Amino acid sequence: MMNRFIHSYLRTAELILNYYNGQEPFTDFLKRYFKQEPKFGSRDRRTITELCFCYMRIGKSLESEIISNQILVGYFLTHSIDNGLIEALKPSWSDKIGLLFKQKIECVLSDFPAFDENHIFPSHTTLSDGLTHNEMKAACFSKSSVFLRVRPGKESTVSKAIENAGVEHKKITDTSYSFANGVKIDQFLKLNKDGVIQDLSSQQTSRYFPVFKREQPVIWDACAASGGKSIMLKDQYQKLTLYVSDMRDSILQQLKSRFDEAGIKADKTFKADLTESVHHSLSKTFPKEGFDLIVADVPCTGSGTWGRNPEWLRVFKEEDIKKYQDRQMKITKNIIPFVKKGGYLLYITCSVFKEENEDVIEYILANSRLKIVRSGSISHFEEGGDCLYAALLTLEAE
């Protein structure tokens, strides 16, 4: 970043942040903004985007300060090397940018005593077992990665394609790779056919997939979204009968396109708002004895992804947790009757809040005949991934 451009970049970042209202993902908002402002080159866009995210990452810890100072603090806390901004705006911090996070906090407090690190990530919330607020706070400043899940039989194809592309990467397992954000994987791989872009924690929810005695289990991905877990189910259970649903037509269209690229097909795709009772005409198309497995990756606050999407730190309201919990309880109540005897329900969120995770499971256990098989958080913050919660429950055969 060159000093003569810093103030111009800051002004643009402030303008963008003043326009943004939190009603959509910030990256979508930025794409539209830059499309309307073609004067910005790729370097300009990268720098301005970086400054905006520096502001987002400190959450509500310094709301009383002007935006430029919040950007400054966010930049200081997220960088170990200065590209000119600290030297230009706060030279007294120049030799401190390489300090440990705790030491940097002390520097910030000496100049901005109103700074409250407990408001980076909402510290008054109750987290799922095994998670800490310090861990969540640190995750807000971690650099996110892009993860690739290799599809069965494509290990050699993917390995050679990555090697030929010469892109920096990390091989996590034979079927998992991570890349820096911005790497255009679709330029050297056939996405969805050879490998699927899927967060590492999301990939590892497959460890909760049960083993079936029957060769062709009948599975319903009830909140399918863009279909990442549906493709993973197809890869795990080669001969399954797959039902997929979502409440949004646009998402179902995206899912179909993704399935086409993956070379797979759902046996039944349908639109359903599962917070409402499943319509009788719809349930008549379900298997009479029920499903062997229902996967419910339910709508949630997304708090386990806030390191990747820090804009939600700014717009989060504590009452949102209860709103989502109500939806989660309604969805699970409405789908549980379709779990067959001896079948399973896999409950998943990308939340770190206990109310959306363990408390919902307690509700399910208290209001059904399901029994818990295993549950827990899946966290990969250090690798640049998200945190998910998963619980596998079963309806024991009488």
C-alpha positions as CSV (number, residue, x, y, z in Angstrom):
1,M,0.0,0.0,0.0
2,M,1.6,3.3,-1.0
3,N,1.3,6.2,1.4
4,R,-0.2,8.7,-1.1
5,F,-3.2,6.4,-1.7
6,I,-3.9,5.5,2.0
7,H,-6.3,8.4,2.7
8,S,-8.2,7.8,-0.6
9,Y,-8.6,4.1,0.3
10,L,-9.7,5.0,3.8
11,R,-12.4,7.4,2.5
12,T,-13.7,4.8,0.1
13,A,-13.8,2.2,2.8
14,E,-15.7,4.6,5.1
15,L,-18.2,5.3,2.3
16,I,-18.8,1.6,1.7
17,L,-19.2,0.8,5.4
18,N,-21.7,3.7,5.8
19,Y,-23.8,2.3,2.9
20,Y,-23.7,-1.3,4.1
21,N,-26.8,-2.2,6.1
22,G,-26.1,-5.9,7.0
23,Q,-29.0,-7.3,5.0
24,E,-26.8,-9.5,2.8
25,P,-23.3,-11.0,2.8
26,F,-20.7,-8.2,2.7
27,T,-18.9,-9.8,-0.2
28,D,-22.1,-9.7,-2.3
29,F,-22.5,-6.0,-1.5
30,L,-18.9,-5.3,-2.4
31,K,-19.2,-7.0,-5.8
32,R,-22.2,-4.8,-6.7
33,Y,-20.4,-1.7,-5.4
34,F,-17.3,-2.3,-7.4
35,K,-19.3,-3.2,-10.5
36,Q,-20.9,0.2,-10.3
37,E,-17.4,1.9,-9.8
38,P,-15.2,0.5,-12.6
39,K,-12.5,3.1,-11.9
40,F,-11.1,0.8,-9.2
41,G,-8.4,-1.6,-10.4
42,S,-7.8,-5.0,-8.9
43,R,-5.2,-3.7,-6.4
44,D,-7.5,-0.9,-5.3
45,R,-10.4,-3.4,-4.8
46,R,-8.2,-5.7,-2.7
47,T,-6.9,-2.9,-0.5
48,I,-10.3,-1.3,0.1
49,T,-11.8,-4.7,0.8
50,E,-9.1,-5.5,3.3
51,L,-9.7,-2.2,5.2
52,C,-13.4,-2.9,5.3
53,F,-12.8,-6.3,6.8
54,C,-10.4,-4.9,9.4
55,Y,-13.3,-2.7,10.6
56,M,-15.6,-5.7,10.7
57,R,-13.3,-8.0,12.6
58,I,-13.2,-5.9,15.8
59,G,-17.0,-6.3,16.2
60,K,-18.6,-3.8,18.5
61,S,-15.4,-3.2,20.6
62,L,-14.9,0.4,19.6
63,E,-18.2,1.6,18.4
64,S,-17.8,5.1,19.9
65,E,-14.9,5.9,17.7
66,I,-15.0,7.2,14.1
67,I,-14.8,4.5,11.4
68,S,-11.2,5.4,10.3
69,N,-9.9,4.8,13.8
70,Q,-11.9,1.5,14.0
71,I,-10.2,0.4,10.7
72,L,-6.8,1.4,12.1
73,V,-7.3,-0.7,15.2
74,G,-8.6,-3.6,13.2
75,Y,-5.7,-3.4,10.8
76,F,-3.2,-3.3,13.7
77,L,-4.8,-6.4,15.4
78,T,-5.0,-8.4,12.2
79,H,-1.6,-7.8,10.6
80,S,2.0,-8.7,11.7
81,I,3.6,-6.7,8.9
82,D,2.7,-3.1,8.0
83,N,2.0,-2.1,4.4
84,G,2.2,1.6,5.1
85,L,-1.1,2.3,7.0
86,I,0.3,2.1,10.5
87,E,3.4,4.2,9.6
88,A,1.1,6.8,8.0
89,L,-1.6,7.0,10.7
90,K,-0.1,5.7,13.9
91,P,3.7,5.7,13.7
92,S,4.0,5.0,17.4
93,W,2.6,1.5,16.7
94,S,5.0,0.8,13.8
95,D,7.5,-1.2,15.8
96,K,4.7,-3.0,17.7
97,I,2.8,-4.6,14.9
98,G,4.7,-7.9,15.3
99,L,3.8,-8.2,19.0
100,L,1.6,-10.9,20.4
101,F,-2.2,-10.3,20.3
102,K,-2.4,-9.7,24.0
103,Q,0.4,-7.1,23.9
104,K,-1.3,-5.4,20.9
105,I,-4.5,-5.1,22.9
106,E,-2.5,-3.2,25.6
107,C,-1.2,-0.8,22.9
108,V,-4.8,-0.2,21.7
109,L,-6.0,0.5,25.2
110,S,-3.3,3.0,25.9
111,D,-4.5,5.1,22.9
112,F,-8.2,4.1,22.8
113,P,-9.3,3.5,26.4
114,A,-12.9,2.9,25.3
115,F,-11.8,-0.2,23.5
116,D,-13.5,-3.3,25.0
117,E,-12.1,-6.6,23.7
118,N,-15.1,-8.4,25.3
119,H,-17.2,-6.9,22.5
120,I,-15.2,-8.3,19.6
121,F,-17.1,-11.6,19.9
122,P,-20.2,-11.3,22.2
123,S,-18.8,-12.5,25.5
124,H,-22.0,-12.7,27.4
125,T,-23.3,-15.6,25.2
126,T,-23.3,-19.3,26.3
127,L,-21.0,-21.4,24.1
128,S,-21.2,-25.1,23.3
129,D,-19.2,-27.5,25.4
130,G,-15.5,-27.3,24.8
131,L,-15.5,-23.8,23.3
132,T,-14.2,-20.7,24.9
133,H,-14.8,-17.0,24.3
134,N,-11.0,-16.4,24.0
135,E,-11.0,-19.0,21.2
136,M,-13.9,-17.3,19.5
137,K,-12.3,-13.9,19.8
138,A,-9.0,-15.2,18.3
139,A,-11.0,-16.8,15.4
140,C,-12.3,-13.4,14.4
141,F,-8.8,-12.4,13.4
142,S,-7.7,-15.7,11.8
143,K,-7.1,-15.8,8.1
144,S,-9.7,-18.0,6.5
145,S,-8.9,-20.7,3.9
146,V,-10.6,-22.4,1.0
147,F,-11.0,-26.1,1.4
148,L,-11.4,-28.8,-1.3
149,R,-12.9,-32.2,-0.7
150,V,-11.7,-34.7,-3.3
151,R,-14.4,-37.0,-4.6
152,P,-13.9,-40.8,-4.6
153,G,-11.6,-42.1,-7.3
154,K,-10.4,-38.6,-8.2
155,E,-7.4,-38.5,-5.9
156,S,-4.8,-38.8,-8.6
157,T,-6.6,-36.4,-11.0
158,V,-6.8,-33.7,-8.3
159,S,-3.2,-34.2,-7.1
160,K,-1.8,-33.9,-10.6
161,A,-4.0,-30.8,-11.4
162,I,-2.8,-29.0,-8.3
163,E,0.8,-29.9,-9.0
164,N,0.6,-28.7,-12.6
165,A,-1.2,-25.5,-11.6
166,G,1.7,-24.7,-9.2
167,V,-0.6,-23.0,-6.6
168,E,0.3,-22.8,-3.0
169,H,-1.7,-25.4,-1.0
170,K,-1.7,-27.7,2.0
171,K,-2.6,-31.4,1.7
172,I,-4.6,-32.1,4.9
173,T,-5.6,-35.7,4.1
174,D,-5.7,-37.8,0.8
175,T,-9.1,-36.3,0.3
176,S,-8.7,-32.7,1.7
177,Y,-6.7,-29.7,0.6
178,S,-6.6,-26.1,1.7
179,F,-5.8,-23.0,-0.4
180,A,-5.4,-19.4,0.3
181,N,-8.5,-17.2,-0.3
182,G,-8.4,-15.9,-3.9
183,V,-7.0,-19.0,-5.5
184,K,-9.2,-19.8,-8.5
185,I,-9.5,-23.5,-8.2
186,D,-12.0,-23.8,-11.0
187,Q,-9.3,-22.7,-13.4
188,F,-7.4,-26.1,-13.0
189,L,-10.1,-28.4,-11.6
190,K,-13.6,-29.5,-12.7
191,L,-15.4,-28.4,-9.5
192,N,-18.1,-30.7,-8.2
193,K,-17.0,-33.4,-10.7
194,D,-13.5,-33.9,-9.3
195,G,-13.7,-32.1,-6.0
196,V,-16.1,-30.0,-4.0
197,I,-15.4,-26.6,-2.3
198,Q,-16.5,-27.4,1.2
199,D,-15.3,-26.2,4.6
200,L,-13.1,-28.7,6.5
201,S,-15.4,-28.9,9.5
202,S,-18.3,-29.4,7.1
203,Q,-16.4,-32.3,5.4
204,Q,-15.9,-33.9,8.8
205,T,-19.5,-34.1,9.6
206,S,-19.3,-37.3,7.5
207,R,-17.8,-38.9,10.6
208,Y,-21.3,-38.7,12.0
209,F,-22.8,-40.6,9.1
210,P,-24.1,-44.0,10.4
211,V,-23.4,-47.4,9.0
212,F,-26.4,-49.2,7.5
213,K,-27.1,-52.9,7.1
214,R,-29.1,-52.3,4.0
215,E,-27.3,-51.7,0.8
216,Q,-29.6,-48.9,-0.4
217,P,-30.5,-46.5,2.5
218,V,-33.2,-43.9,1.9
219,I,-31.9,-40.5,3.0
220,W,-33.5,-37.1,3.1
221,D,-31.3,-34.0,3.1
222,A,-34.0,-31.8,4.6
223,C,-32.2,-28.4,4.5
224,A,-30.0,-29.1,1.5
225,A,-29.0,-25.5,0.6
226,S,-26.4,-25.6,-2.3
227,G,-26.0,-29.4,-1.9
228,G,-22.5,-29.9,-0.6
229,K,-23.6,-32.4,2.0
230,S,-25.9,-34.1,-0.5
231,I,-22.9,-34.8,-2.8
232,M,-21.0,-36.1,0.2
233,L,-23.9,-38.4,1.1
234,K,-23.8,-39.7,-2.5
235,D,-20.1,-40.3,-2.3
236,Q,-20.5,-42.1,1.1
237,Y,-23.5,-44.2,0.2
238,Q,-23.1,-45.0,-3.5
239,K,-26.5,-46.7,-3.9
240,L,-28.7,-44.5,-1.7
241,T,-32.1,-43.2,-2.6
242,L,-31.8,-39.4,-2.0
243,Y,-34.5,-36.9,-1.3
244,V,-33.5,-33.2,-1.1
245,S,-35.5,-30.2,0.0
246,D,-35.1,-26.5,0.7
247,M,-37.6,-23.6,1.1
248,R,-36.0,-21.4,-1.5
249,D,-36.6,-21.9,-5.3
250,S,-33.3,-20.1,-6.2
251,I,-31.3,-22.4,-3.9
252,L,-33.0,-25.5,-5.4
253,Q,-32.0,-24.3,-8.9
254,Q,-28.4,-23.8,-7.8
255,L,-28.5,-27.3,-6.2
256,K,-29.7,-28.8,-9.5
257,S,-26.8,-27.1,-11.4
258,R,-24.3,-28.3,-8.9
259,F,-25.7,-31.9,-9.1
260,D,-25.4,-31.7,-12.9
261,E,-21.8,-30.7,-12.6
262,A,-21.2,-33.5,-10.1
263,G,-22.9,-36.1,-12.4
264,I,-25.5,-37.1,-9.8
265,K,-29.2,-36.8,-9.5
266,A,-31.6,-36.7,-6.5
267,D,-34.4,-39.2,-6.6
268,K,-36.8,-36.5,-5.4
269,T,-36.3,-32.7,-5.1
270,F,-39.0,-30.5,-3.5
271,K,-39.6,-27.2,-2.0
272,A,-40.7,-27.2,1.7
273,D,-40.8,-24.7,4.6
274,L,-40.1,-27.2,7.4
275,T,-41.1,-24.7,10.1
276,E,-44.6,-25.6,9.0
277,S,-46.1,-29.1,9.2
278,V,-45.2,-31.2,6.3
279,H,-48.1,-31.2,3.9
280,H,-50.1,-34.4,3.7
281,S,-49.8,-34.6,-0.1
282,L,-46.0,-34.3,0.2
283,S,-45.7,-36.9,3.0
284,K,-47.6,-39.4,0.8
285,T,-44.5,-39.5,-1.5
286,F,-42.2,-40.4,1.4
287,P,-41.2,-44.0,2.0
288,K,-44.0,-45.7,4.0
289,E,-41.7,-46.9,6.8
290,G,-39.8,-43.6,7.0
291,F,-36.2,-42.6,6.2
292,D,-33.1,-44.4,7.2
293,L,-31.4,-41.0,7.8
294,I,-32.6,-37.5,7.8
295,V,-29.9,-34.8,7.7
296,A,-31.0,-31.4,9.1
297,D,-28.4,-28.8,8.6
298,V,-30.7,-26.2,10.0
299,P,-30.8,-22.4,9.7
300,C,-28.8,-20.8,12.5
301,T,-26.9,-17.6,13.5
302,G,-23.8,-18.9,11.6
303,S,-21.6,-17.8,14.6
304,G,-19.2,-20.6,13.8
305,T,-18.4,-18.9,10.5
306,W,-17.9,-15.3,11.7
307,G,-14.1,-15.5,11.2
308,R,-14.9,-16.0,7.5
309,N,-17.9,-13.6,7.5
310,P,-17.0,-11.0,10.2
311,E,-19.7,-8.6,9.1
312,W,-22.2,-10.6,11.2
313,L,-20.2,-9.5,14.3
314,R,-21.5,-6.0,13.6
315,V,-25.2,-6.8,13.1
316,F,-25.7,-9.6,15.6
317,K,-28.4,-9.2,18.2
318,E,-28.7,-11.5,21.1
319,E,-32.4,-12.0,20.5
320,D,-31.5,-13.6,17.2
321,I,-30.3,-16.8,19.0
322,K,-33.8,-17.4,20.4
323,K,-35.4,-16.7,17.0
324,Y,-33.2,-19.3,15.4
325,Q,-33.7,-21.8,18.3
326,D,-37.5,-21.5,17.8
327,R,-37.1,-22.3,14.0
328,Q,-34.7,-25.2,14.8
329,M,-37.2,-26.7,17.3
330,K,-40.1,-26.4,14.8
331,I,-38.1,-28.0,12.0
332,T,-36.9,-30.9,14.1
333,K,-40.4,-31.5,15.5
334,N,-41.8,-31.6,12.0
335,I,-39.3,-34.0,10.5
336,I,-38.8,-36.5,13.4
337,P,-42.0,-38.4,12.6
338,F,-40.4,-39.4,9.3
339,V,-37.4,-41.2,10.9
340,K,-38.0,-44.9,10.6
341,K,-37.5,-47.3,13.5
342,G,-33.8,-48.1,13.6
343,G,-33.2,-44.9,11.6
344,Y,-31.2,-41.8,12.3
345,L,-31.5,-38.0,12.5
346,L,-28.3,-36.0,12.0
347,Y,-28.7,-32.5,13.4
348,I,-26.1,-29.9,12.2
349,T,-25.5,-26.2,12.8
350,C,-22.7,-23.8,12.0
351,S,-23.3,-22.1,15.3
352,V,-21.2,-22.1,18.5
353,F,-24.1,-21.1,20.8
354,K,-25.4,-23.7,23.3
355,E,-29.0,-22.6,22.8
356,E,-28.8,-23.7,19.1
357,N,-26.9,-26.9,19.8
358,E,-27.1,-28.8,23.1
359,D,-30.3,-27.1,24.2
360,V,-32.1,-28.1,20.9
361,I,-30.9,-31.7,21.4
362,E,-32.2,-31.7,24.9
363,Y,-35.6,-30.5,23.5
364,I,-35.5,-33.3,20.9
365,L,-34.7,-36.0,23.6
366,A,-37.5,-34.7,25.9
367,N,-40.1,-34.6,23.1
368,S,-39.4,-37.7,21.1
369,R,-38.3,-41.3,21.4
370,L,-34.9,-40.5,19.8
371,K,-31.7,-41.4,21.7
372,I,-28.4,-39.7,21.3
373,V,-25.6,-41.6,19.6
374,R,-22.8,-39.0,19.6
375,S,-22.5,-35.2,19.5
376,G,-20.0,-32.4,19.7
377,S,-18.4,-29.4,18.0
378,I,-16.1,-29.7,15.0
379,S,-13.6,-26.8,15.0
380,H,-10.8,-25.9,12.6
381,F,-10.1,-22.3,13.4
382,E,-6.3,-22.8,13.3
383,E,-6.5,-24.1,9.8
384,G,-8.7,-21.2,8.7
385,G,-11.9,-23.2,8.9
386,D,-15.2,-22.8,10.6
387,C,-16.8,-24.4,13.7
388,L,-19.8,-26.7,13.3
389,Y,-21.9,-28.7,15.7
390,A,-23.3,-32.1,14.9
391,A,-25.4,-34.6,16.8
392,L,-26.5,-38.1,15.6
393,L,-29.7,-39.4,17.1
394,T,-31.4,-42.7,16.5
395,L,-35.0,-44.1,16.9
396,E,-34.3,-47.5,18.4
397,A,-36.2,-50.4,16.9
398,E,-38.6,-51.9,19.4
